[in-house]
């Protein structure tokens, strides 16, 4: 069903439309639900100029004055919660609980970074001769260009908008062309909340030749994004027309290591819940599940039983639900990986096909594969879909080497009742975050990767620091 509401971009505090639009499709119904404006070259330049002009005043505004505006925006978003959730569900196909988490993280990030900005450390550095007063100033970096991923549109918006606003930076935000609608609606509420014109500009578009100047311009001081490694490397390359700061969270190939002393039922439940959350379309989703041979069969059975309780469906409904994949192309890509793995000797434990019900939508059954080898293509690629490959291991040292045998290093998971073994694995696995025995992510905790999974961090005080310069000031006090 097409939405009645027209959507517009936000540039310099004004709603902006152009002569062209592009369709947005509901992956659960395969229907076009709305049209988003296609940005043009003139409006790209207007967004850049507006952000630069707004930075002059916003960056000098004390936190005591910025904070009420940011918190007021969070409150305004909450007042429109149901409307925004409906848009989010329509463009992503998320079940309600997943959409509520996505939206809730936007609010959480805005409030957290407001509080964290008041705690920014600006220390005095002792002078050995006592002649100088040395101190550190943290100041807003400048204009930030942020590209958002489609899998968690509003969480991603919070990861970028929270530190931008709290630090005193200004921004041009570009949501994914696949899921722009909820973000565009959130942008409208910035104006109603009193955030000054030009502080946040939100554009939408599909033509990279048109949006390219966002990256190539010398106005932005920073480029930040959440997306694939290929897209991130390309965007950073385009940005290197001058010196810029980068904070990018890119692809993952997360390993799980289940040792022989693990609580198998708890491990299987934890891994299955994370794997099929958001239909496996999560950068930290388990991509390679290494299970000790002595507990392999019991893990497979426990994982199969827990996965069997998942119901397919979008929006509101009962039970543990999993929505569709975002596009038919993505579903086809994942099915090809499963078929190739079967040809190479893997076996399907459950799933592995398009369901008969729901009859429409880009659904794929929750899939578990056994007898998978580390050299198969689906363990080398980021699956980004509802497929859990389970791999046997026998040697403790070998499994760490296998876990690290990837160009990615975003997240990893370890299950063991031996504390020393868990700590050793956490130290040796090459990843930006390692969770032992339970999955845990929170805005207070840094989230970033190593190797080809990115640079910089989202969330935590470390993220806020990325948006601030570090200036050393030395004042002569005793000639």
Secondary structure, DSSP 8 states (H G I E B T S, - for coil): ---SS---EEETTEEE--S-EEEEEETTTTEEEEEEE---HHHHHHHHHHHHHHHHHHTTS-HHHHHHHHHHHHHHHHHTHHHHHHHHHHHH--BHHHHHHHHHHHHHHHHHHHHHHTT----EE--TTS-EEEEEEEEE--EEEEE--STTHHHHHHHHHHHHHHHT-EEEEE--TTS-HHHHHHHHHHHHTT--TTSEEEE--S-HHHHHHHHH-SSEEEEEEES-HHHHHHHHHHHTTS--EEEEE----EEEEE-TTS-HHHHHHHHHHHHTGGGG--TTSEEEEEEEGGGHHHHHHHHHHHHTT-EE-SBS-SSSEE---S-HHHHHHHHHHHHHHHHTT-EEEE--S--SSSSSSS----EEEES--TTSHHHHS---SSEEEEEEE--HHHHHHHHT-SSEESEEEEE-S-HHHHHHHHHHS-SSEEEESS----TTS-B--EETTEES-BSHHHHHHHTEEEEEEEEE---
